[in-house]
Amino acid sequence: MKETQRLILKPLTYEQLIKYLRCDNSLETELQLNPSSRKVSTALKEAFEQTILPNVGDKSKNYLYSTLWTAISKTENMMVGDLCMIGEPNDHGEIEIGYGTYDEYKNKGFMTEMVGGIIEWAKNQTIVKSIIASTEKSNTASFRVLEKNGFIKIGETDSLLNWKLEIN
């Protein structure tokens, strides 16, 4: 767990991920949070089935690099967004992140703060040397989160911008 000024960043266990997927407020009840109306997109469901749950369930891996970290607003006592690392650091010490804010909490700075909190957490992981991320070119809010946290654009494809932050 990691705290920022307004957020508690909580990595979810395998059992908590199952509850997260249900969207029936069972996770919120377990975490003693206010109920939410969050939804899980088809793309996120697929990521859960294909990658997140198998990796978190693999006891030979450090689940912190594969699970969903949820952002909990301290003042509202509600989940406001999520961040996931896409596996353990590679041979170059890179981790890749993906993130999203729930619709009703967009444009309030929560994701900028959450990414900043994960950067601080990563600085204490000796094997992590840098963080990479990709954003849709059209998703200005998403790449502004990275820019505000010091990421540098390192390349692009037809539809994506690729970003990197050196931390160690």
C-alpha positions as CSV (number, residue, x, y, z in Angstrom):
1,M,0.0,0.0,0.0
2,K,1.1,3.5,-0.7
3,E,-0.4,6.9,0.3
4,T,-0.3,10.2,-1.5
5,Q,-1.9,13.5,-0.3
6,R,-5.4,12.6,-1.4
7,L,-5.2,8.9,-2.2
8,I,-4.6,5.4,-0.8
9,L,-3.1,3.2,-3.4
10,K,-4.0,-0.4,-2.7
11,P,-2.7,-3.4,-4.6
12,L,-5.5,-6.0,-4.8
13,T,-5.1,-9.7,-3.9
14,Y,-6.3,-12.5,-6.2
15,E,-9.5,-12.8,-4.1
16,Q,-10.1,-9.0,-4.2
17,L,-9.6,-9.0,-8.0
18,I,-12.4,-11.6,-8.3
19,K,-14.6,-9.3,-6.2
20,Y,-13.5,-6.3,-8.3
21,L,-14.7,-8.0,-11.5
22,R,-18.2,-8.7,-9.9
23,C,-19.0,-5.0,-9.7
24,D,-21.5,-5.9,-6.9
25,N,-19.8,-3.7,-4.2
26,S,-18.4,-6.8,-2.4
27,L,-14.9,-5.4,-2.8
28,E,-16.0,-2.0,-1.5
29,T,-17.7,-3.8,1.5
30,E,-14.5,-5.7,2.3
31,L,-12.3,-2.6,2.1
32,Q,-14.9,-0.6,4.1
33,L,-15.5,1.9,1.3
34,N,-18.6,3.6,0.2
35,P,-20.5,1.8,-2.6
36,S,-19.6,2.7,-6.2
37,S,-21.2,2.4,-9.6
38,R,-18.0,1.4,-11.3
39,K,-18.1,-0.7,-14.5
40,V,-15.5,-3.1,-15.9
41,S,-14.9,-2.6,-19.7
42,T,-14.7,-5.5,-22.0
43,A,-11.0,-4.8,-22.6
44,L,-10.3,-4.9,-18.9
45,K,-12.3,-8.1,-18.4
46,E,-10.1,-9.7,-21.2
47,A,-7.0,-8.4,-19.5
48,F,-8.1,-9.9,-16.2
49,E,-8.8,-13.3,-17.8
50,Q,-5.7,-13.5,-20.1
51,T,-3.0,-11.8,-18.0
52,I,-3.8,-10.3,-14.6
53,L,-5.5,-13.2,-12.8
54,P,-3.1,-15.9,-14.2
55,N,0.0,-13.7,-13.2
56,V,-1.4,-12.8,-9.8
57,G,-2.2,-16.4,-9.1
58,D,1.3,-17.5,-10.1
59,K,3.1,-17.8,-6.7
60,S,6.5,-17.6,-8.4
61,K,5.8,-14.0,-9.4
62,N,5.7,-10.9,-7.4
63,Y,1.9,-10.0,-7.7
64,L,2.6,-6.3,-7.1
65,Y,3.8,-6.1,-10.7
66,S,0.7,-7.7,-12.2
67,T,-2.2,-6.8,-10.0
68,L,-4.6,-3.9,-10.2
69,W,-3.7,-1.1,-7.8
70,T,-6.9,0.8,-6.9
71,A,-6.9,4.5,-6.0
72,I,-9.1,5.3,-3.0
73,S,-10.0,8.9,-2.3
74,K,-9.4,9.6,1.4
75,T,-12.1,12.3,1.6
76,E,-14.8,10.4,-0.3
77,N,-13.8,6.9,0.9
78,M,-14.4,5.6,-2.6
79,M,-12.4,4.0,-5.4
80,V,-11.7,6.6,-8.1
81,G,-9.4,4.8,-10.5
82,D,-6.9,2.0,-11.1
83,L,-3.4,1.4,-12.3
84,C,-1.8,-1.8,-13.4
85,M,1.8,-2.8,-14.1
86,I,2.2,-5.1,-17.0
87,G,4.4,-7.7,-15.3
88,E,7.7,-7.7,-13.5
89,P,10.6,-5.5,-14.6
90,N,12.3,-6.7,-17.9
91,D,16.0,-7.2,-18.3
92,H,16.5,-3.4,-18.6
93,G,14.6,-2.8,-15.3
94,E,11.6,-1.4,-17.1
95,I,8.0,-1.7,-15.9
96,E,5.0,-0.8,-18.0
97,I,2.0,0.9,-16.6
98,G,-1.6,1.4,-17.7
99,Y,-4.2,3.4,-15.8
100,G,-7.7,4.8,-15.9
101,T,-9.9,7.1,-13.9
102,Y,-13.6,6.3,-13.3
103,D,-15.8,8.7,-15.3
104,E,-17.2,10.7,-12.4
105,Y,-13.7,11.4,-11.1
106,K,-12.0,12.5,-14.4
107,N,-10.2,15.9,-14.6
108,K,-9.7,16.2,-10.8
109,G,-6.0,15.3,-10.9
110,F,-6.4,11.8,-9.3
111,M,-4.6,9.9,-12.0
112,T,-1.7,12.4,-12.0
113,E,-1.4,11.9,-8.3
114,M,-1.8,8.1,-8.5
115,V,1.0,7.8,-11.2
116,G,3.2,10.0,-9.0
117,G,2.5,7.7,-6.1
118,I,3.5,4.6,-8.1
119,I,6.6,6.4,-9.2
120,E,7.6,6.9,-5.6
121,W,6.8,3.3,-4.8
122,A,8.9,2.2,-7.8
123,K,11.9,4.3,-6.7
124,N,12.1,2.0,-3.6
125,Q,12.2,-1.2,-5.8
126,T,15.9,-1.7,-6.5
127,I,15.2,-3.7,-9.7
128,V,13.1,-1.0,-11.3
129,K,15.1,1.5,-13.4
130,S,12.4,3.1,-15.5
131,I,8.7,3.1,-16.2
132,I,7.2,3.0,-19.7
133,A,3.7,3.7,-20.9
134,S,1.7,4.1,-24.1
135,T,-1.2,6.5,-24.7
136,E,-3.6,7.0,-27.6
137,K,-2.6,10.1,-29.5
138,S,-6.1,11.4,-29.2
139,N,-6.2,10.9,-25.4
140,T,-4.8,14.2,-24.3
141,A,-5.8,13.7,-20.6
142,S,-3.8,10.5,-20.5
143,F,-0.6,11.8,-21.9
144,R,-0.9,15.0,-19.8
145,V,-0.8,12.7,-16.7
146,L,2.6,11.3,-17.9
147,E,3.9,14.8,-18.8
148,K,3.1,16.1,-15.4
149,N,5.0,13.3,-13.9
150,G,8.1,13.9,-15.9
151,F,7.7,11.2,-18.6
152,I,9.4,11.9,-21.9
153,K,7.9,10.9,-25.3
154,I,10.3,8.3,-26.8
155,G,8.4,7.4,-29.9
156,E,5.1,6.9,-31.6
157,T,3.1,4.7,-33.9
158,D,0.1,5.7,-36.1
159,S,-2.2,5.7,-33.1
160,L,0.0,5.6,-30.0
161,L,2.5,7.8,-28.2
162,N,5.2,5.9,-26.2
163,W,6.6,7.4,-23.0
164,K,9.4,6.7,-20.6
165,L,10.6,7.9,-17.2
166,E,14.0,7.0,-15.8
167,I,13.9,6.6,-12.1
168,N,17.1,4.9,-10.9
